[in-house]
Amino acid sequence: MLWPVTQLGAAFKLTGTHLLHHVIGASLIAALMLALEGFHVLEWLDAAMLRTSAEQGQLLRKGADPGRAYRPGIVEIDPPAFEQVFEEREPLERTRLEQLLASVAQRGSQVLAIDLDLAPAVYEQQLPGGRPLDRVLDSLARGGHQLVLILPEQSDRNVNLRWIRTRCAAGIHFASPQIRERMGAVTRIEVKSPVLAAVAFELAHGAQGQEQKQPMPAALSEQKEVAGLANRVCQLAGRTDSEKELARWAFEPVIHGDAKDAAEQNAVTAPFHPSAMAPAFLEPARTRVHLIDGRAGVAADAPRKQVVFIGATHDLRDRYTTAEGEQAGLHLHAAAYTSLGIGTADVNKYVVFVADIVIGVLLGCLFGGLWTLYGRAELAIDQRMASHDAGRLQRMGTLAEFYGIRVMLVFVWASPLLIAALAIYASRGLLEQGWWVNPGPLIAGMFLHAMSLRDEAHHPHEEAPGLNVWQQLRRTHPGIVLVQAPLALILLIVALL
């Protein structure tokens, strides 16, 4: 009765040689992943994992909102509002926009981040006396409201640039509307670029408050001084005559000196905090635009917030893949603002490297034990089937055992898939805590690495007396010592540099 337990224990019994074998293999894979992540090569895999995670449903379904204190209000023009209030007109009907801005401003909001292209249309550029919408914007700015507009689409002959400079002179701020999207998924926020969320956060909390929430890494803060974001685009608009250059500069990190080193170390971006974009927490902050007494506005019972993001969500082209499923750009701007308030940063890469090695060794022991268990069972049945004087009953039992071993082989090959499914579930839990772990490469690599030990079940290496573990490994697995160990060291040096 104890025979299966004995065999299982023997299969997973490790020698020092086996353990060192797994340590070197895990170090090689961890160093390779660290180097590839530094060059952003694995981001397609991160995006695929996020899409897989998003298909499983919302990450956060209950619990308190950790970003409640920083959650801005969202006033959105959804499909019904686009149809009923704005009569499906593009660009949006200006009189309705004037009414909407006045309605939101009257509710005590101090910072209005407007994710709408408010630049004059062709038919508005020659209006006598100027545009009424511009007069409303300038009036709100003079009245003490902080307005942030997004940079408009590029125009012929840079006509919009003159409009931008005029609004800047009236005290209105501008920001880039871009959202960082890599390999088809949104995973990070801008913390040192004049994008909509960062500029709105600085206007609400000050440049020092923003720096305290998302400080520069120590290695960079000693060398580079971080500049303010709120007036950055207006300063750039006064130094260029090209809207194309202005749009490009407005998305670059605002760091005095060469920002190349900072960009390479992801110092100017940070991961989205998962709770910031959770629909369960976003939904209470959303307010739809309605017609109230024939005028565009928001309901009287809508949440009153100091900071409000105003924009449209009716355009299906303005949607992005996130860990919480597909979300509108306006919601991501508001979620980025909340992430800045909560404070989010990358996990220390050295901690990740050590964790990868530990997990890799455990996976190597597991996969190696499974291959050893299968190899010993296959060797035993081969020896029994070689006997010609076995009885009929014994041959039938051997045949049943033969098919049982094939089932075991299927299980061994399926084990990395089963572990990957468990790892995805576990990584979702880590993602809820602000950690992002992509277990795929480590699981696949250690499974293939453990296959190199499967032949030892048939032909076990004899221990040579007088040799230490390293010498024994070099004698039995020279490729590990002469190729994998030096390669792991080289990749680690590349990743660190």
Secondary structure, DSSP 4 states (H G I P E B T S, - for coil): --HHHHHHHHHTPPPHHHHHHHHHHHHHHHHHHHHHHHTTTTHHHHHHHHHHHHHT--S--SS--TTGGG--EEEEE-HHHHHHTSTT-SSPPHHHHHHHHHHHHTTT-SEEEEES--SPPGGGTT-TT--HHHHHHHHHHHTT-EEEEEPPPP-GGGHHHHHHHHHHHTT-EEEB-----BTTB--EEESSS-BHHHHHHHHHHHHHHHHHHSPPPHHHHTT-PBPPSTTHHHHHHTT-S-HHHHHHHTTS--BSS--HHHHHTTTTEEEPPGGGG-HHHHGGGEEE-EEETTEEE--TTSPP-SEEEEEE---TTSEEEETTEEEEHHHHHHHHHHHHHH---PPPHHHHHHHHHHHHHHHHHHHHHHHHHHHHHHHHHHHHHT-SS--HHHHHHHHHHHHHHHHHHHHHHHHHHHHHHHHHHHHHHHHHTT-----HHHHHHHHHHHGGGGGGGTSPPPPPTT--HHHHHHHH-HHIIIIIHHHHHHHHHHHH-
